[in-house]
Amino acid sequence: MALNEWSILLIYVGFILLSRVLISLFYLRGRFDVNGNGRVSPDEVEFLNDTQGKLVVLEKPNYYDLSIMSTIRVFSEAMMHAFCYGSIVVFSVNICVTNMDTRYAYLMVVYMVQMACMFMCHFATNGIHVVTSNAVHVLYYGFGFIPLAFLWLQPEQKYLTVIAVLVTLAITVISRRIALPNYPEFKELTRVYQLNRNTGEWNLASVPSLVETQESQAAKLELAPGGATGTVFETAVVFPTNEILHAHISSSLTIGILTALVTRHIIGAFILAEARVFPGLSLAISVTVAIMVTMLVQSVGLYGRTEKKMHTLVLIKYWPKTLAVSFAALGAAIATIQFNPMASANDRATPIIYWIGVGALVAAIIVTYVQAVFAKISNRAVLDQSVLNESISDEFSC
C-alpha cells in the first residue's frame, strides 16, 4: 500500500529530528564546546582566532582584508542572502526536476534549502554566521524557505509545505542549542565600530575581551556626549571584505527576483488583463524595472547617507553600483520563467527567452556557490601563509 502525504511527512520529521539531534549531541557539541564546560567560549570560535590579529581596513580594502559592515545592513542583507540561496535551489529544481512524486518532492527541496543555508553559513558568509545568535539564525533560515512558495512540485495539500518548513526550523533550534550551548554574544567574537556623529568617522568601539591588548586602548571612543548612540544604523561589525561583497551580490539578486515577481503581477493585472503574459515582454519589463529600482536604492541608500558612504568605500574597488545593477538584472531574468508552473512549457515556444532564464540561473549558481567555495579556500590559504610567515619571523627574531 502506497504511503500517503502525511505518512511521508512524519517519516521525514522523524528522520531529520533523530539524525540532527544525534549529530549535534555526539559530534558537533564536542567540536564546538571543546573543553566540555557546557558553553561555547570565545576562544573556541575559529573566526575570532583567525581575525583577531588582522588589521581592519576602512577604505578600499583588498579582497581578503578585514573591513566593516553596519549592523542594520548585516541583518537585512543576511535575510536577502538566505532568500537568494533558497530561490536558486527552488528555481533549479523547477527546471531540472519535472516528474518526481509530489508526495515527497517538496520535502527533498525543503532539505536542499536547509543545506544551502548551511553552505551559506560555512562558505559565503561565515563571519555573519559566527557573530549571529541562534535566534537570528532561525530567522534568516526562515527567509531561505520563503521561495518554496514558487516551487512547482507542491503536494496535493499545499499546507504540508508550511508544516515541513516550521518543523525543520524547530529542529534547527533544538539542534543548534545542543551543538552550540550558551553561544557568546557578537561583541565577544569580533571588533565593533561606532559612528562619531561629529566627525562622520567610524571609530573602534569595542574589542573582544579575549584579545585585550594595546588595541583595547584604541577602543576608547573620543566622542562628544551623546555622540555614539549604539543604534543599528551607527554601529558596524568587522568581517572579511569578500563576505561583505558576497552579501552585496546576493542581496542584489534578491532585489531583482522580488522586482520581477511584483512586475509580473502588475503586467498580468493591468497590461495584458486576462491574456497570457508574453515571456519576452515580461522579461524586458522585469529587467528594466529591476535596474531602475536598484539604481535608486544604490543612489539614495536605505540606511542613511553616512552608512552608504562607508559601505561604498569598503567595496569601491569592486564597482558596487555596477555589480548591484548587473545582478539585479540577472535576478529578474532568472525569475521571469519561474512564477508560472507552465512557464517552462510556454517558453519553449520562444527558446531564446527560456535559455536566457536558464543561463542567468547558471551564472547565479557560479557567482554564489562556486565563487564562495573558491573564496573560502583561498582565504584559508592566505591565513595559513600569514601564520607561517609570523612563525618564521619569530624564529629569526629569537
C-alpha positions in Angstrom: 0.0 0.0 0.0 1.4 3.4 -1.0 2.1 5.8 1.8 0.0 9.0 1.8 1.4 12.5 2.2 1.0 12.7 6.0 2.9 9.4 6.5 5.8 10.5 4.3 5.9 13.8 6.2 6.0 12.0 9.5 8.8 9.8 8.3 10.8 12.9 7.2 10.2 14.6 10.5 11.3 11.6 12.5 14.4 11.0 10.4 15.5 14.7 10.4 14.9 15.1 14.1 16.7 11.9 15.1 19.7 12.5 12.8 20.2 16.2 13.6 19.9 15.6 17.4 22.3 12.7 17.4 24.9 14.5 15.2 24.6 17.6 17.3 24.9 15.7 20.6 27.7 13.3 19.7 29.7 15.1 17.1 29.1 18.9 16.8 28.9 19.6 20.5 32.4 18.2 21.1 33.7 20.0 18.1 32.5 23.4 19.2 32.5 23.1 23.0 36.0 21.7 23.0 36.7 21.9 26.8 33.3 20.5 27.7 32.3 23.2 30.1 28.7 23.5 28.8 29.2 26.7 26.8 31.0 27.7 23.6 33.8 30.0 24.8 35.1 32.8 22.5 38.5 31.1 22.3 36.8 28.1 20.8 35.5 30.1 17.8 37.7 29.7 14.8 36.6 33.1 13.3 37.8 35.0 16.3 41.2 33.2 16.3 41.6 33.9 12.6 40.8 37.6 12.6 42.0 38.9 16.0 45.4 39.9 14.8 44.5 41.3 11.4 44.3 45.0 10.6 40.9 46.4 9.8 40.9 48.5 6.6 38.0 51.0 6.4 38.7 52.4 2.9 39.4 50.4 -0.3 40.3 47.1 1.4 41.6 44.2 -0.7 39.5 41.1 -1.2 40.8 39.2 1.8 41.3 42.2 4.1 39.0 42.8 7.1 36.6 45.7 6.8 33.3 46.8 8.4 29.6 46.4 7.7 26.8 48.2 9.5 24.7 46.2 11.9 21.5 47.1 10.1 23.0 46.0 6.8 24.2 42.8 8.3 20.7 42.0 9.4 18.8 42.9 6.2 21.4 41.5 3.8 21.6 38.3 5.7 17.9 37.8 5.2 18.1 38.7 1.5 21.2 36.5 1.2 19.2 33.5 2.5 16.3 34.3 0.2 18.7 34.3 -2.7 20.1 30.9 -1.9 16.7 29.4 -1.3 15.5 30.9 -4.6 18.4 29.4 -6.5 17.6 25.9 -5.1 13.9 26.1 -5.8 14.4 27.6 -9.3 16.9 24.9 -10.2 14.5 22.1 -9.1 11.7 23.7 -11.1 13.8 23.5 -14.3 15.6 20.2 -13.7 13.1 18.0 -11.9 9.7 17.6 -13.5 8.5 14.0 -12.9 9.1 13.4 -9.2 6.2 12.3 -7.0 4.8 15.4 -5.3 4.2 13.4 -2.1 7.9 13.8 -1.2 9.4 16.1 -3.8 8.7 19.2 -1.7 10.4 17.5 1.3 13.5 17.0 -0.8 13.5 20.7 -1.7 13.0 21.7 2.0 16.0 19.7 2.9 18.0 21.1 0.0 17.2 24.7 1.1 18.3 23.8 4.6 21.6 22.5 3.2 22.0 25.6 1.0 21.6 27.8 4.1 24.3 25.7 5.9 26.5 26.1 2.9 26.0 29.8 3.0 27.0 29.9 6.7 30.1 27.9 6.2 31.4 29.4 2.9 29.8 32.5 1.6 29.2 34.5 4.8 30.9 32.5 7.6 31.6 35.7 9.6 28.0 36.7 9.6 27.1 33.2 10.6 29.6 33.2 13.5 28.5 36.5 15.1 24.7 36.0 14.9 22.8 34.3 17.6 20.8 31.1 17.4 17.6 33.1 17.2 18.8 35.2 14.3 19.9 32.0 12.5 16.4 30.6 12.6 15.1 33.9 11.3 17.3 34.0 8.2 16.9 30.3 7.6 13.2 31.1 7.6 13.8 33.7 4.8 15.6 31.0 2.9 12.4 28.9 2.9 10.1 31.6 1.5 10.9 30.8 -2.1 9.3 27.4 -1.6 6.1 29.4 -2.5 7.4 29.3 -6.1 8.0 25.5 -6.1 6.1 23.8 -8.9 6.2 20.3 -7.3 3.8 21.1 -4.4 2.0 18.4 -2.5 -1.8 17.9 -3.0 -2.3 19.5 0.4 -0.2 22.6 -0.1 -0.1 23.5 3.6 2.1 20.5 4.2 5.0 22.5 2.8 4.4 25.1 5.5 4.3 22.4 8.2 7.5 20.9 6.9 9.3 24.3 7.0 8.1 25.1 10.5 9.1 21.7 11.8 12.5 22.0 10.1 13.1 25.3 11.7 12.0 23.9 15.1 14.5 21.1 14.7 17.2 23.7 13.8 16.5 25.5 17.1 16.9 22.2 19.0 20.0 21.0 17.3 21.8 24.4 17.5 21.0 24.7 21.2 22.5 21.2 21.7 25.6 21.8 19.5 26.2 25.4 20.5 25.2 25.8 24.1 25.4 29.3 25.6 26.8 30.8 22.5 28.7 34.1 23.0 27.4 37.5 22.0 28.8 39.1 18.9 30.8 41.7 20.9 32.8 38.7 22.3 33.6 37.5 18.8 34.5 40.5 16.7 35.5 44.1 16.9 32.7 46.7 16.8 32.9 50.2 15.3 30.6 53.1 16.1 29.9 56.3 14.1 31.1 59.5 15.5 28.3 61.9 14.6 30.5 64.9 14.9 33.3 63.8 12.5 31.4 61.3 10.4 34.2 58.8 11.1 33.8 55.2 12.2 35.8 54.6 15.4 36.7 51.4 17.1 34.2 50.9 20.0 34.9 47.5 21.5 37.4 44.7 21.2 36.6 41.1 22.3 37.9 40.6 25.9 39.8 37.6 24.7 42.2 39.8 22.7 42.5 42.8 25.0 45.9 44.1 24.1 47.2 47.5 23.0 44.2 47.5 20.7 41.8 47.8 23.6 43.3 51.2 24.4 42.1 52.4 21.0 38.6 51.3 21.8 38.2 54.4 24.0 35.9 56.5 21.8 36.7 60.2 21.6 33.2 61.3 21.2 31.2 64.3 22.4 28.4 63.4 24.9 25.7 61.6 23.0 27.9 61.1 20.0 27.6 57.4 19.9 24.0 56.1 20.4 24.7 52.4 19.6 21.8 52.1 17.2 22.0 49.5 14.4 22.5 52.4 11.9 25.5 53.7 13.7 27.4 50.5 14.7 29.4 48.3 12.4 30.9 44.8 12.7 34.2 43.5 11.3 34.1 40.9 8.5 36.3 39.8 5.6 35.7 42.0 2.6 34.9 39.1 0.4 32.0 38.2 2.6 30.7 41.7 2.5 30.9 41.5 -1.3 29.1 38.1 -1.3 26.2 39.6 0.7 26.1 42.6 -1.6 25.8 40.4 -4.7 23.2 38.0 -3.3 21.0 40.8 -1.9 21.1 42.4 -5.4 19.9 39.1 -6.9 17.1 39.1 -4.4 16.1 42.6 -5.3 15.9 41.5 -8.9 13.9 38.4 -8.1 11.4 40.3 -6.0 11.1 43.1 -8.5 10.3 40.6 -11.3 7.7 39.0 -9.0 5.9 42.3 -8.5 6.3 43.4 -12.1 4.9 40.1 -13.5 1.8 40.5 -11.3 1.3 44.1 -12.4 1.7 43.1 -16.1 -0.9 40.4 -15.7 -3.3 42.6 -13.8 -3.1 45.9 -15.7 -1.4 45.5 -19.0 -2.5 42.2 -20.5 -5.5 41.7 -18.3 -6.5 38.0 -18.6 -4.3 37.3 -21.6 -1.3 35.1 -21.2 1.8 37.1 -20.2 4.1 37.1 -23.2 7.5 35.9 -21.8 9.6 38.3 -23.9 7.6 41.3 -22.7 7.7 40.1 -19.1 11.5 39.7 -19.3 12.1 43.1 -20.9 9.9 45.0 -18.4 11.1 43.0 -15.3 14.8 43.5 -16.1 14.3 47.2 -16.8 12.3 47.8 -13.6 14.9 45.8 -11.6 17.7 48.0 -13.0 15.7 51.2 -12.2 14.9 50.1 -8.6 18.5 49.1 -7.9 19.9 52.3 -9.3 17.5 54.2 -7.0 18.4 52.1 -4.0 22.2 52.5 -4.6 21.9 56.2 -5.2 19.7 57.1 -2.2 20.9 54.4 0.3 18.5 52.7 2.6 20.4 53.2 5.8 21.4 56.8 5.8 23.9 58.9 3.8 26.9 58.2 6.2 26.3 54.5 6.2 26.0 54.5 2.4 29.3 56.4 2.1 31.0 53.9 4.4 29.7 50.8 2.5 30.7 52.4 -0.8 34.3 53.0 0.4 34.5 49.4 1.6 33.5 48.0 -1.8 34.8 50.8 -4.1 37.4 48.5 -5.7 34.6 46.2 -6.9 32.3 48.7 -8.5 29.4 48.2 -6.1 26.8 50.1 -8.1 27.6 48.3 -11.3 27.6 45.0 -9.5 24.3 45.7 -7.8 22.6 46.7 -11.1 24.0 43.8 -13.0 23.0 41.2 -10.5 19.6 42.7 -10.0 19.0 42.4 -13.8 20.3 38.8 -13.6 17.9 38.0 -10.7 15.0 39.4 -12.7 16.0 37.3 -15.7 16.1 34.2 -13.5 12.7 34.8 -12.1 10.9 35.6 -15.3 10.3 32.0 -16.3 9.7 30.8 -12.7 6.4 32.2 -11.3 4.0 30.2 -13.5 4.2 26.4 -13.4 3.5 26.3 -17.1 6.2 28.9 -17.9 8.8 26.3 -18.9 6.5 24.7 -21.5 5.3 28.1 -22.8 8.8 29.5 -23.1 10.0 26.6 -25.1 7.9 28.1 -27.9 10.3 31.1 -27.6 13.6 29.3 -26.9 15.7 32.4 -26.5 13.6 33.6 -23.5 13.8 30.2 -21.9 17.5 29.9 -22.3 18.1 33.4 -21.1 16.4 32.4 -17.8 18.4 29.2 -17.6 21.7 30.9 -18.5 21.0 33.5 -15.8 20.4 30.8 -13.3 23.6 29.0 -14.1 25.5 32.3 -13.8 24.0 32.9 -10.4 25.0 29.5 -9.2 28.6 30.1 -10.3 28.7 33.5 -8.7 27.1 32.5 -5.4 28.0 28.9 -4.8 31.2 28.2 -6.8 32.8 31.6 -6.2 32.0 31.3 -2.4 33.9 28.0 -2.2 36.9 29.4 -4.1 36.9 32.5 -1.8 36.8 30.3 1.3 39.6 28.0 0.2 41.8 31.0 -0.9 41.1 32.9 2.3 42.2 29.8 4.3 45.4 29.6 2.3 46.1 33.3 2.9 45.6 32.8 6.7 47.8 29.8 6.7 50.5 31.6 4.8 50.2 34.6 7.3 50.7 32.2 10.2 53.7 30.6 8.6 55.3 34.0 7.9 54.8 35.0 11.5 56.3 31.8 12.7 59.4 32.2 10.5 59.7 35.9 11.7 59.5 34.8 15.3 62.3 32.2 14.8 64.6 34.8 13.2 63.9 37.3 15.9 65.0 34.8 18.5 
